[in-house]
Amino acid sequence: MSEFISPFRGYSVNWWRWLSVVFMGAGLRLFIDIIYSVFYSDLPLSWDPNEYIYAIVLALFVLEGIRFMNRRLDKILPWEHGAKSRFIIQLSSNTVYASVVIAFFGAFLYRFVSDHHSRPLFDEIVVISTALSLTILVVAIEMGMFFLNKWKVSMIEIERFKKEGLEFRHEMLKTQVNPHFLFNSLNTLSSLVYSDPNTAYSFIRKLSNVYRNVLEHRNKGLVSIQEELQAIESYVELIRMRFGQKLVIEIDPMKEVAKCQVPPLILQLLIENAIKHNVVSTKYPLSIWVYHEGDQIVIKNSLRLKSSKGYSSKIGLDNIISHYDIVTDKNVEIKQTEDSFIVLLPLLSPDYEGIDYRG
C-alpha cells in the first residue's frame, strides 16, 4: 500500500499545486476586468499580460505562503491531536496572511504593473474580497482533497487491521486445543507409560496424528466434512482412551454431505468445550452426538455443568463461534434445554469460497 502524503505536507500533488496558482491568479484578474468593464465605460475588457502575470504572482505568494504555514502547523498541531482547534487556527492564520499579502500587493506592487495607479476604496474592497474568496475556495478544495484521501486511507487501514485481527483470532482459536488438550493428554500418557506401554505407544501415535492434522489445516479457511471427520478421528480415540466408559461419543459419517464445508477444527473445539464445562464421571457419563440434520451439523451433548470449572482458557463458547463467523457469513445457532446443550452449524456448499481472512 502506497503511503499517503497530504497536500499540505509537500509537493506530491504537483498538478493541483500549480494549477491552483494559475486558476486563482487568472480567475481573479478576469473577474476584476469584468467588473471594471461593467462599471467603468472608459475601461473596456482587456487582456493585459502584465495584469495577469501580476495576478498569478500574487496567487503564488498567497497560496505557497499558506501551504508553508500549514506544513508548519502539521508539525506543531497535527489534525489528530485536535481537529477543532487546528481548523480554527488554520482558518484564522490563513485568512490573516492572505489579507496582509493581498493588501500589500494592492497598495504597493500593483502600481508598478498597472497604468491605473489608484483605485477607489470600493474597488479595493472588491479586489481584496474577491482574492480572499478565491483563496478560501482553493484552500477549501485542498482541505477537501486532504480529508477525502485521509478517509480513503483510513478505510484501507481499517480493512487491513480487520483482516489482521481476524487472522490473529483465527490462529488463536485453532490453537486453543494446544495448551488445555496437551496438558490433559500428557497427564494421561504419564499414567500409561509404566502401567501399559503398548497403550502408551498407541496413545503417542494418535496424539501425533492430532497435531499433524492441526498443522495441515492451519492455513485453510474451510475444509470438507469428510476432511473434518478424518481429522478428529485420532482426537476422539484419544479422549475415549482418557475417559473410558465415562464418555460416549457418537458421530454420524454424514456421507450425504461429505463434500460440504465447515471451518477447520470446529468440531474438535466444540467437543473439547463440552468436556471442559461438563461433569464426566462414572455416575454421570457425558454423551456427545454429532450428526447432520437438513442443512446443518448438530453437535449435541448431555448437560451437567461443573460446579467449579477449574482451569479455563478464557476463550469460551462465544469465541469458538467466532471461529466459524470469521470464515463465513452464516449464523451459528445455540439451544439449551434442562438436559442438553445443542450447537447448530450451517453447512456450506462445496464451492463456497468463504472470507479471505488471510488478505
N, C-alpha and C positions, 0 to 999 in steps of 0.2 A: 504494500500500500504506500503510495507516494505521500510525502509529508506535505501538509497544508501550510502555506505561507500567507499571512494576512496581507491585504492591500496596504495596510498601514505600516507594515514592517519592512518593506523593501521594494523590490522592483520586479517581482515575479509576474505582475500583470502589466507589462510594459505597454501593450497596445492600448489599454484603457488609460494608463497614466498620461501618455502624450496626447491621445485623442481627447481626453477631458480638458487639457490645456487649450487646445485649438477650439474645441466646442465652446468653452466658456468665453475665451477671448473674442473669437469671431462672432459668437452669438451676442455678446454684449455690444460690440461695435455696430452690428447690424440693427439691433434694437434701438440704439441711440440715434443712428442715421434715420431710421423710420420715424421716430418721434420728432426729430428736428424738422424733417421734410413736411410733416403734418402741421406743426405749429409755427414754423418759420418759412414763409414763402421765398425768402432770399437764400435759403439753404436747401437746395434740391438734393435728392438722394444721390450720394456719390460713393465711389469705390476707391477711396484714397488708400493706397497700400501702406503709407506711413501710419494712418489711423489704425489699421488692422494689425500691423506689427506691434504698435504701442499696446493695443488691447491684449494681444497674445502674450507679450512680455508681462503685462500686468497680471494676467491669469497665471503665468508661470510663477511669479513671485508669490501670489496668494496661495495657489494650490500646493506648490512644493514646500512653502513655509508651513502650511497646515499639516502636510504629511510628515514633515520633520518633527513638529510638535507632537503629533500623535504617536510617532515611533518612540519618542522620549516618554510619553505617558504610558506606553505599553510596558516599559521597564519600571517606571515609578509606581503606577497604579493600574495593573492588569485588569481586564474585564472580569476575570474570575474572582478577584478579590473585592469586588463591589461594583456591580454593573450600574446601579443608580447613581452613585457619586461620580463614577467615571463618566457617565453620559453627561451629567450636569457640568462637570469641569471641562470636558472636551468641547461641548457646545459653546460654553462661555468663552473659553480661550480662543477657539476658532473664530468666533464672531468678533471678538475684540481685535484679534490680529488682522482679520480681513478688513475690518473698518479702518484701522490705522493705515494699512498699506494702500487701500483704495483712496483714502483721503490724501495721503502723501503724494501719490501719483497725480491725483486730480489737482492738487494745489501747486505742485512744483514741476513735475515732469511733463504734464500734458502740454504746457505752453511751448515746449521745445519741439514738438512734433505736429502741432496744430496751428492753423492760421487764425483760429479763434482763441485769443489769449485770455479771454474772460467769459464767464457764463453767468447767467442769473442764478440766484440761490436756488430757485425751483429746479433749474436744470441740474445743478449739482446734487440736489436731493434725489432726483430721478436717476441720475447716473449711479450714485452710491447705492441706492435701494436696489436697482437692477443688478449691479455687480454682486451685492450681498445675496440676493435671491438666487442668482446663478451659482454662487459659491455654495450656498446651502444645498441647492439641488445636486450639485456634483458630489459634495460630501455625503449627502443622504444616499446617493446611488452607491458610493463606495462602502458606506456602512451596511447598506442592504446586501451588497455582494459579500462583504465580510461575514455577516451573520448567516447568510444563505450557505456559504461554503462551510462555516463552522457547524451549522446544523447538519449538513451532509456528512461531514467528518464524524460528528457525534453519533449519527445513525450507524455509520460503518463501525465505529468503535464499540457501540452498544451490541451490534450483531456479533462482532469478534469476541467481546467479553462473554456474551451469552453462549456462544459456541464453546469457548474455552471452559466456561463454568459447567456447561452440560457435559463436556468431555471429562472434566475432573470428577464430577459427581458420578458419571457412568463408571469410570475406572474404580472409584471408591466403593461403589455398590457391588461391582463384580468381584472385588477382592474382599468384600465383607466376610465371606466364608473363611478366609485365611486364618485370622487370629483365633476366633472362637472355635471353629471346627478343628483346626490344627491342635489347639490346646487339649480338647477332649479326646481327639484321636490318639495323641501321644500318651495320654494317661491310660487309655485302653490298651495301647500297644505295650506299654511298660509292664502291665499286669499279665500280658500273654507271653512275653519273651521267655520266661523261665517255666511257666506252667504249661504252655502249649506252643512250642517252637514252630510247628507246622502251620498252625493257625496264625501265628505272628507273621510268618513269611507271607502267607496269603493276604493278610491284612496290609502289609507293607506294599505289596504289588497293587492292591486296589487303591490304596492311598496315593500311590504314584500315578495311577490312571486318573484319579480325580483331578490332581493338579496339572496333569498333561492336558486334560480337557479344558481346564480353566485357561491355560496358556493358548490353546488352539482357538478358543472362542474370544480371546481378549480383544481383538480388533474388529470383531464383527458387530454390526448393528442389529441384525436379525439372523436367526437360524431356523431351519425347518423343524417341525415337530419330531420327525424321525431323528434328526441330529441331537435335539434336546433330550429325547428319551434315552438315546445311546450314551449321551454324556453323563446322565445321572445314574446309570446302572451301577457303576462302581461305588458311587456315593451311597446309594440305597443299600447296597450289600454291606458297606462298612457300618452304617448306623444299625442295621439289623444285627450284625455281629456284636455291636456295642450294647444294644438294649435287649436282644433276645426276644422272649415272649412278651416283654413289656411294650413292644412297639409293633403295630400291624400296619403295613403299607400295601395298598392295592393300587396298581397303576394299569390303566387300560392301554393296550398297544396303540389304539387310535389310528388304525391303518387307513380308515376312510379319509382322514385329514392329515396324513403323514407329510404331505408337501406344503401344507400351510405353515405360516411362520410365527415365531414369538421372539422376544428379546432373549439373548443367551443367558443361561444360568438362572432364569427367573423361577423355575420350578424348584431348583435346589435351594434358592434363597427362601422361598415360601415354606418348604418343608422344614428347613432349619429354624425358621421363625416359629413354626408351630411347636417344634420340640423345645425351643428355648423358653416359651411362655406357658407351657402346659405341664402338668404332672405326668411323669412317665414312670409307672411303678407296676409291680405285680398285681396289687389291689386295684389300681386304676390304670390299665393299659391305655396307651394313646393310639387311636386309629386315624389313619390318613388315607383319603381316597383321591385319586387323580384320574379324571375321565373327561370326555368331551360331550357337550350337550348343545345341539344346534350349532351356532357359530361361535361358541365359547368353550374354553377349557375350564373345568371346575376343579378347584383344589379345596377339599373339604376335610376338616378334622374334628374329632370329638373335642369338647370344650370342658376343661377342668383347670382353670388358671392357677398358677403357683401363688401361694400366699407371699412368698419372698422370691423375687426374680433373680437374686444373686447377681452374677456377672452380667453386664449388658453392654453391647457395643454402642448403645445410644442412637443407633440408626433407626430402628423401629419400622413398623409396617408402612408408614407414610413414605419413607424414603425408598422402601422396597417397591412400592407402587410407582414412585417417580422414576425408578429404573425402567419401568415399562413406558411411562409417559415420555421419557427422553427420546426414544427412538420411534415413537408413533403418536398420532393424534387421537387414537382411540381411548375410550374411558374404561377404567377398571371398576368393577362393582364389588362391594363388600356387604355381606349379610351376616348377621349374628343372631342365633336363637339361644334358648336356655341350655341346649346340649351340643351345639355345633357352631363352628365358625367357617364361613364359606367365602372364597375369593373367586370371582369370575373374570377370566382373562379373555378379551376378544381375540378370535382367530384372525390372522392377517393372510390375505391371499398370497399365493406363491410368487406373484410378480410385484408385490408391494415393495417399494424401494425404501420406504421409511424416511427419517430425517437424517441428513448427513451431519451428525454432530461432530465429526472429525474435521470439518472445514474444507 
